[in-house]
């Protein structure tokens, strides 16, 4: 249940430090200073074009901005900021290659222009995060007092799997902007993904001190606690999260599972009822409901839940095998046989289903069928003492005396006295069958 890194993209507008976002979910824009606009004097055609560019970009009329900037750059080809603006307009038109070329040209003209490095990095962040690292590092060198470039660099490192470096940048950003909860959320997520749940827990608790109603921080805290095997505390944290995000059915299912693991069956079932009321039955929810009912020794309701799950997912072989085992426990052999055969039809590799099917035929007194299934089981695993006891009993019931004696003796050899009841029965049957065999031979 880890939170993925989902960096947002923010592109510089008209040489300012204000950004327009093309945002990914669950990731907010790092806080910025108010925009610093160019002061335009409409004294000549070039300034008129720049005024048109500003108006067009503000209205998101990107093609008009491109047309005006291209005319402007004919007369002023070395204006680095104009190339940044043109790159931004190309981004608005989803013309990434042209945008990249313009940001790169701006850097060639003025390597100390942070807007150019920043926009190039943000263009690369989504598809080429590793390539975004170098321009973001340059922005930090130019703006060392700013927290947000470090936060963005942390996101780039995180997306490339360099979690220690990401954590270092997020921590540096948090030191520069102590009131920024967003960067601490990024830090908590990176620590979680780096398998530092204790440190992540401290970070999320810091966020919650400042923002007690942060649903994301409560979910992050629950994740930290789970990774530290603090199950009860995690369930409490997850319940607090669901008070803020009651529509998160996946988290509610997780809470139900946690409650069930704590033997809190009634609250777990209540959570499942809420999920069902919200979105109807799901295979996952029905399986969990069945598991709870099995623990409560309520096989009837467990079977009912699994049958509903099988209707939703008719090709789930493991589900069919579990349903067959429950029918076996209830000694409904025809129903058990039906489900186990279906499980094996869907997935012939279900060895547990083969073992249960042998038990179905044995307990249902279908001894020939039981031995046929046992033969299949013997191809998959070495027969153990229990296998030989069933085999011996089948031979015994079918009056195949020599085979029965041999199988009972094999059982006794493998069991080595561990099973008192079956051992006693086997020894008695060997003695009796040998006497019968001797009489027959006479």
Secondary structure as UniProt FT lines:
FT   STRAND          9..12
FT   TURN            14..15
FT   STRAND          19..22
FT   TURN            25..26
FT   HELIX           45..58
FT   TURN            59..60
FT   HELIX           62..75
FT   TURN            77..78
FT   HELIX           80..92
FT   TURN            93..94
FT   HELIX           96..109
FT   TURN            111..112
FT   HELIX           114..125
FT   TURN            126..127
FT   HELIX           129..142
FT   TURN            144..145
FT   HELIX           148..159
FT   TURN            160..161
FT   HELIX           163..176
FT   TURN            178..179
FT   HELIX           181..193
FT   TURN            194..195
FT   HELIX           197..210
FT   TURN            212..213
FT   HELIX           215..227
FT   TURN            228..229
FT   HELIX           231..244
FT   TURN            246..247
FT   HELIX           249..261
FT   TURN            262..263
FT   HELIX           265..279
FT   HELIX           283..295
FT   TURN            296..297
FT   HELIX           299..312
FT   TURN            314..315
FT   HELIX           317..329
FT   TURN            330..331
FT   HELIX           333..346
FT   TURN            348..349
FT   HELIX           351..363
FT   TURN            364..365
FT   HELIX           367..380
FT   HELIX           385..397
FT   TURN            398..399
FT   HELIX           401..415
FT   TURN            416..417
FT   HELIX           420..441
//
